[in-house]
C-alpha cells in the first residue's frame, strides 16, 4: 500500500468556514436549486495571453475574476499589455509577437497555468523575464518546459529542481524540441509560443515531440484557441506537432464560457445529497475536458439533462465504479468525496500527476477524508474508496491545505457529515471560485 501522509500546515489568521451537515432526527440537507457557474479559468488565462500577444485591442466577455485570473492579468500587464475594465468585460490592448517590456518581474501567485504558459511566451523576447510565485509554486517543477525552451534557444537561470524563481531570456528559434508532459501546461505553453517564433536560417517551423502526455483535454482547449486564431499547425496524434514560424495572433472578441472544473464540486454535492440542481452557464459542447464528470456521475447512478443555458442534474443513490482520471486530474478531489458515500468500491486511477498540483491531492484527500471515517486505500497513481452506501460520515474539522480544489471538495461532502464540517484554509476557494461558499449556502436546503 502506498502511503504519503501530508503535513498539516495552519497559517495564522487563516479563514475557517463551517458548513452545516446531517443532524440526527432532522431531515438531511440537500444541495438543490440554481447555481450560476463562474467563467472558466483555463479559457480566461489563454484568452489574456493571446490578446496580449496580438497587435490591437481584444474584448474578453465576462472573464473569470479570481486570484489566478488576476495573477495572469498582472503578468500580461508587466509584459506590456494594457487591460481595462469595461463593465463585466476586459479590454486588452496587445503588443504583438514580442513583449516590449524591459526586464519585467512577474509574480504568478498560486497560478501554475500562468507560470508555465507565460514563461514559454516570455522566451520570445531577448529581454530577461523573472518569474516567481507563492510557496506552493516554488515546489512545482517547470524543468521539462525549461529544458525544451533551452533546446529552442532560450537562456534559463533556475532554482534547484527547475522550480521558481527562474529567469527566461530568448529569443526562441525554430527547431525541434522534445518534452515530457506529466502536466499539460508544458505543452500548451510551447504550442502558444511556437507559432510566433521568427523564421531563421531557412528553418520555417518548430517541431515539438511529446514523450508522455497527461491531461490531453487541456491541450485540446489550447488547440481550440489556436484554431479560433487561424493558426496553422500539423498534428501527429499526441506524438508530434509541427508549427510554422512567423505567424501572428489577431485581436478578437469572445465570451468566456462557464467553468466545468468549478461545476464539478456542485455536481458532486448534489450527487452526495440526492439534490436537484440547475447549473447555469455551462455549454455541453465546450472544449473543456472536465465535462466528462457528468458521464462519470451518471455511471454511478445520477441523471442529467441539457436545458437552455445550462444543465439540470439529479443526484441519486451512488454506486461504486472505476474511473480513469488521467485526462481530468482536477476532478479527483470532488469525485473522491462523492465516492465516500457510494455503495461499494470506487477506484480513481491513472492520475499520478494529481500529486504535482497545488498539493499532493491524492495524499491530502486520503488524509482528510479518513478523518471523517472514510475507508480509503492510497495508491501511487490514485485511490480506492470503499463507500458508506449513503450513510453519513462523522463531522469535525478538516484542513484545506490552501488548495482550492481540496477546500471545495471537502465542502461538497460536508452536508452528509454528522454536524457538518469546519474547513481551515477555506480562503483558497477564491483562487478559482470567488463566492463559492455563498453559492453553496444558497442551495443547501433542509427538506
Buried (B, 14 or more C-beta within 10 A) or exposed (E): EEEEEBEEEEEEEBBEBBBBBBBEEEEBBBBBBEBEBBBBBBBBBBBBBBBBBBEBBBBBBBBBBBBBBBBBBBBBBBBBBEBEEEEEBBBBBBBBBBBEBEEBEBBBBBBBBBBBBBBBBBBBBEBBBBBBBBEBBEBBBBBBBBBBBBBBBBEBEBEEEBBBBBBBBBBBBBBBBBBBBBBBBBBBBBBBBBBBBEEBEEBEBBBBBBEEBBBBBBBBBBBBBBEBBEBEBEEEEEEBBBBBBBBBBBBBEBBBBBBBBBBBBBBBBBBBBBBBBBBBBBBEEBBBBBBBBBEBBBEBBBEBEEEEEBBBBBBBBBBBBEBBBBBBBBBBBBBBBBBBBBBBBBBBBBBBBBBBBBBBBBBBBBBBBBBBBBEBBBBEBBBBBBBBEBEBBBBBEBBBBBBBBBBBBBBBBBBBBBBBBBBBBBBBBBBBBBEBBEBBEEBBBEE
